[in-house]
Amino acid sequence: MDFEEEYKKNRTAMKRCRKTETASFIVLAANIAISIWLLVAAVISGEVLVLIASVLGLAASALGILGLYKKDSAIAIAAGVFLIAEMGIMFFADGPDLIGVLEVAVFGYFAAANFLNIKKYRWLEQQDGFPNFEPRLKEYDMDRAQRNIKDPYARKMEEMKKNNASAGHMDEL
């Protein structure tokens, strides 16, 4: 059947979305840990740029996790903007180094992946069979709907039986 193939593709896309969500959550949680560590280091050392970067990192990661939870593209974009601002400050605070470039690559990738993942999830929500995409469930629903449809003869017979049952009481006379 045609819908079985479509369901299979959508189920695979849903699994990919969930896998990307899990990876993004892990990376954002790691960024929260790094940002807290940087916040403590900035408070101890008194460096203002590192303090600002760590606060931006915490905000970006918190928004990213909120965007994952609510599946909201606007929140994901805001998280990406905060992340880019954090990376820019960190990149220019210490000068260009390998860790800064690696941070830009990893967190930038996951910010973009988070946005694209939410977009794909919203598309999957509109598809028939969401969230499980199980063909047997669709067949069951179609069979149940078919059983509820009665032919005109059966409806007429039910009406006649109902009318005859109510007219069968002649106690009033």
Buried (B, 14 or more C-beta within 10 A) or exposed (E): EEBEEBBEEBBEBBEEBEEBBEBBBEBBEBBBEBBBEBBEEBEEEEBEEBBBBBBBBBBBBBBBBBBBEEBBBEBBBBBBBBBBBBBBBBBEBBEEEEEBEEBBEBBBEBBEBBBBBBBBBEEBEEBEBEEEBEBEEBEEEEEEEEEEEEEEEEEEEEEEEEEEEEEEEEEEE
